[in-house]
């Protein structure tokens, strides 16, 4: 079987592609290698995939519809896992156009390409950000998500609606996955855990918004990959019990599903920092700041639907996950281990 992974040089895309290759599948990766963060990290991820004879890479942008159509014709993927997107809540405040281009126009191109190629399943990366102003936790896929608090979240919600329309109109099986604060080796340098690690090692203060009073459902990358792979192998089907009189947002009369992938065990941000300090053997200098526009106080995934349908729930603790990340960081950047923290 051949799987097309968009955003294959990105954090989650790289790990998903690597896992599929290890399981014996053929993978076609596409990525534009943009400079949202250091492209050398993206190239390093691709270098990990390149030795496999089952991997092919297309350097291009999902906003390029003819390129996507050609890629579909050339490689005829059975499944598409769309992990290409413009990510980041704060960046969306400064560069809104990038989010419309990638997350809306680019995703429309993905939908059209999948429709014409008649792929068996499209798996699409959404985000826990869609829960926006919701405060009832844990966040369930059966909750309405009508009040985004950032443009990034709004584009992800819009992409889910676009996906449902294509599932309904063209009977294209589509599953949207809402990721919760993913972390781990080869991660994104713009994410808090990565920035904290770099700042602590270099002796700079870490910035803690809302004075550090936040909860996050940190989810280790291997757990996310396991969930994605299991979902991809199970194409969405219509829900025979779905009713327009009482519509369930997580399913449909069309072949459409929504799942959360999160650890389902939110951790206070300050506790997360303390675990990171222990792993690094260095105490952090802390700078407490107010809540930032677009931020939310807490994220917490209800993964009962995921567990019921694919038999899996994330289980890696932050202690284990951060140890693996710090080991990778030290090795990748050549950072020596300091003396034990007093």
C-alpha positions in Angstrom: 0.0 0.0 0.0 1.2 3.5 -0.7 0.4 6.4 1.6 0.9 10.1 0.7 2.0 12.1 3.8 1.8 15.9 3.3 4.1 17.9 5.6 6.5 14.9 5.6 9.4 17.1 6.8 7.4 18.5 9.7 7.4 17.1 13.2 4.4 14.8 13.1 4.6 14.1 9.4 8.2 12.9 9.7 7.4 10.5 12.6 4.3 9.2 10.8 6.2 8.6 7.6 9.0 6.9 9.5 6.5 4.6 11.3 4.8 3.6 8.0 8.2 2.9 6.3 9.2 0.7 9.3 5.9 -1.3 8.9 6.8 -2.0 5.2 4.5 0.5 3.5 5.5 2.7 0.6 5.4 6.4 1.5 5.4 9.5 -0.7 6.2 12.7 1.2 5.5 16.2 0.1 6.7 19.4 1.9 7.5 23.0 0.9 10.4 23.2 3.4 9.4 26.7 4.4 11.3 28.8 6.9 8.6 29.1 9.6 11.4 27.6 11.7 14.9 26.5 10.8 14.7 24.5 7.6 17.9 22.6 8.6 15.8 20.6 11.1 13.4 19.7 8.3 16.2 18.6 6.1 17.6 16.5 9.0 14.2 14.7 9.3 14.2 14.0 5.6 17.7 12.6 5.9 16.4 10.1 8.3 13.8 8.9 5.8 15.9 9.1 2.6 17.8 5.8 3.0 14.5 3.8 2.6 13.9 2.5 -0.9 10.2 2.8 -0.2 10.3 6.6 0.3 9.8 9.2 -2.3 9.9 12.9 -1.7 8.2 15.7 -3.6 9.4 19.2 -2.8 6.4 21.3 -3.3 3.4 23.2 -1.7 -0.1 21.9 -1.2 -1.2 25.4 -2.5 0.1 24.2 -5.9 -3.0 22.3 -7.2 -1.3 21.1 -10.4 1.6 19.6 -8.4 -0.8 17.8 -6.1 -2.7 16.4 -9.1 0.5 15.2 -10.7 1.7 13.6 -7.5 -1.6 11.7 -7.3 -1.2 10.5 -10.9 2.4 9.6 -10.6 2.2 7.6 -7.3 -1.5 6.7 -7.0 -1.7 6.6 -3.1 -4.3 4.5 -1.4 -4.4 6.7 1.7 -3.6 10.4 2.2 -2.5 11.7 5.6 -2.6 15.5 5.5 -0.2 16.9 8.1 0.7 20.0 6.1 -0.5 23.2 7.7 0.6 26.6 8.9 0.8 26.0 12.6 1.1 28.2 15.7 -1.5 30.4 17.5 0.7 33.5 18.1 2.1 33.5 14.6 -1.5 33.7 13.2 -1.9 37.1 14.9 1.0 38.5 12.8 0.7 36.6 9.5 -3.0 35.7 9.0 -2.6 35.3 5.2 -0.3 32.3 5.7 -3.1 30.5 7.5 -5.7 31.2 4.8 -3.3 30.0 2.1 -2.2 26.7 3.7 -5.0 25.7 6.0 -7.9 26.7 3.7 -6.7 27.0 0.1 -4.1 24.3 0.5 -6.6 21.9 2.2 -9.1 22.5 -0.6 -6.5 21.4 -3.0 -6.0 18.2 -1.0 -9.7 17.5 -1.0 -10.0 18.0 -4.7 -6.9 15.8 -5.4 -8.3 13.1 -3.1 -11.7 13.3 -4.7 -10.4 12.9 -8.3 -7.9 10.2 -7.3 -10.6 8.3 -5.4 -8.4 7.6 -2.4 -9.7 5.1 0.1 -9.2 7.4 3.1 -8.1 10.9 3.9 -6.8 11.5 7.4 -6.7 15.2 8.2 -4.8 17.0 11.0 -7.0 19.3 13.0 -6.2 20.7 16.4 -7.3 20.9 20.0 -7.4 24.7 19.4 -10.8 24.3 17.8 -12.3 23.9 21.4 -11.6 27.6 21.8 -13.7 29.3 24.4 -15.1 25.9 25.6 -14.4 25.3 29.3 -16.3 22.1 30.0 -13.5 19.4 30.3 -12.5 16.9 29.2 -13.0 18.2 25.7 -15.2 15.7 23.8 -15.6 15.4 20.0 -19.3 15.4 20.7 -19.1 19.0 22.0 -19.9 21.9 19.6 -16.8 23.9 18.7 -18.3 27.2 17.5 -16.1 29.8 19.4 -12.5 29.8 18.3 -10.2 32.3 20.0 -7.5 32.5 17.3 -7.4 32.6 13.6 -5.4 29.3 13.6 -8.2 27.6 15.4 -10.8 29.1 13.1 -9.0 27.8 10.0 -8.8 24.3 11.6 -12.5 24.4 12.4 -13.2 25.6 8.8 -11.1 22.7 7.5 -13.3 20.2 9.4 -16.4 21.7 7.8 -14.8 21.6 4.4 -13.9 17.9 5.0 -17.4 17.0 6.0 -18.9 18.7 2.9 -16.6 16.5 0.7 -17.5 13.4 2.6 -21.2 14.2 2.1 -21.0 15.3 -1.5 -18.5 12.7 -2.9 -18.7 9.9 -0.3 -15.0 10.5 0.3 -14.0 8.8 3.6 -12.4 11.5 5.8 -11.3 11.4 9.4 -10.2 14.6 11.2 -7.9 14.2 14.2 -7.5 16.9 16.9 -4.0 16.8 18.3 -3.3 18.0 21.9 0.1 19.7 22.6 2.4 17.2 20.9 6.0 17.0 22.0 9.1 14.8 21.5 12.3 14.3 19.6 12.7 16.2 16.3 10.0 18.5 17.6 9.1 22.0 16.5 11.4 24.8 17.8 8.5 27.2 18.2 6.7 25.0 20.8 7.1 25.8 24.5 8.9 22.7 25.6 11.5 23.2 22.9 11.9 26.9 23.6 12.1 26.2 27.4 14.8 23.6 26.9 17.0 25.9 24.7 16.5 28.8 27.1 17.3 26.8 30.2 20.5 25.3 28.7 21.6 28.8 27.5 20.8 30.5 30.8 18.0 32.6 29.5 14.7 33.1 31.3 11.7 31.1 30.2 8.4 33.0 29.5 5.5 31.6 31.5 2.2 33.1 30.4 -0.7 33.7 32.8 2.0 33.5 35.4 2.4 29.8 34.6 -1.2 29.1 35.7 -2.2 26.8 32.8 -3.0 23.2 32.2 -1.9 21.4 29.0 -2.6 17.8 27.8 1.0 17.1 26.7 1.0 14.2 24.3 4.1 12.3 23.4 4.8 11.9 19.7 5.0 8.1 19.6 1.5 8.0 21.1 0.2 10.4 18.5 1.8 8.3 15.7 0.2 5.1 17.0 -3.2 6.8 17.0 -2.8 8.2 13.5 -1.7 4.9 12.0 -4.6 3.0 13.6 -7.1 5.6 12.5 -5.6 5.6 8.9 -6.1 1.9 8.7 -9.8 2.3 9.5 -11.6 4.4 6.9 -14.5 6.5 8.1 -17.9 5.1 7.5 -21.4 6.6 7.9 -23.0 6.4 11.4 -26.2 4.4 11.0 -27.5 6.0 14.2 -26.8 9.6 13.2 -29.8 11.9 13.2 -30.2 15.4 11.8 -32.8 16.0 14.6 -30.0 15.7 17.2 -26.7 15.8 15.2 -23.6 14.4 16.7 -20.6 16.6 15.7 -18.2 13.6 15.8 -20.0 11.5 13.2 -22.3 11.8 10.3 -24.6 10.2 7.8 -21.6 10.7 5.5 -18.3 8.7 5.8 -16.8 11.2 8.3 -15.3 10.9 11.8 -13.6 13.2 14.3 -11.2 11.9 17.0 -9.1 13.5 19.8 -5.6 12.3 20.3 -4.3 13.5 23.7 -2.8 12.0 26.8 -6.1 12.7 28.6 -4.1 13.7 31.8 -3.5 17.4 31.8 -0.4 18.7 33.6 0.0 22.1 35.2 2.6 24.1 33.2 4.8 24.7 36.3 4.9 21.0 37.0 5.9 20.4 33.4 8.8 22.9 33.9 9.9 21.1 37.1 10.1 17.8 35.3 12.1 19.4 32.5 14.4 21.0 35.0 15.1 17.6 36.6 15.8 16.1 33.2 18.2 18.9 32.3 19.8 19.1 35.7 19.4 22.9 35.5 17.0 25.2 37.3 15.1 27.6 35.0 15.1 31.3 35.3 11.5 32.3 35.1 9.8 35.3 33.7 6.1 35.5 34.5 3.9 37.2 32.0 0.1 37.9 31.5 -2.2 35.7 29.4 -1.6 36.1 25.7 -4.2 36.7 23.0 -5.4 33.5 21.5 -4.3 31.4 24.5 -6.6 29.1 26.5 -6.3 28.2 30.2 -6.6 24.4 29.8 -6.7 21.6 27.3 -7.8 18.1 28.2 -8.8 15.4 25.7 -11.5 12.9 26.1 -10.2 10.0 24.0 -13.0 7.5 24.7 -14.1 7.5 21.1 -10.6 6.7 19.9 -10.2 3.9 22.5 -13.6 2.4 21.6 -13.0 2.5 17.8 -9.3 1.7 17.4 -8.4 0.2 20.8 -5.8 2.7 21.7 -5.2 5.5 24.2 -2.0 7.5 24.7 0.0 6.4 27.8 3.5 7.9 27.8 4.1 10.0 30.9 5.7 13.4 30.8 8.7 12.1 32.8 9.4 9.4 30.2 8.6 11.6 27.2 10.7 14.6 28.4 13.6 12.3 29.2 13.5 11.0 25.6 13.2 14.6 24.2 16.1 15.9 26.3 18.3 12.9 25.3 17.6 13.7 21.7 18.2 17.4 22.1 21.5 16.9 23.7 22.6 14.5 21.0 21.3 16.6 18.1 22.7 19.9 19.3 25.8 18.4 20.9 25.0 19.6 24.5 26.9 18.0 27.4 25.2 16.7 30.5 25.8 19.0 33.5 26.3 18.0 37.1 23.2 16.8 38.9 20.9 19.7 40.0 21.1 20.4 43.8 
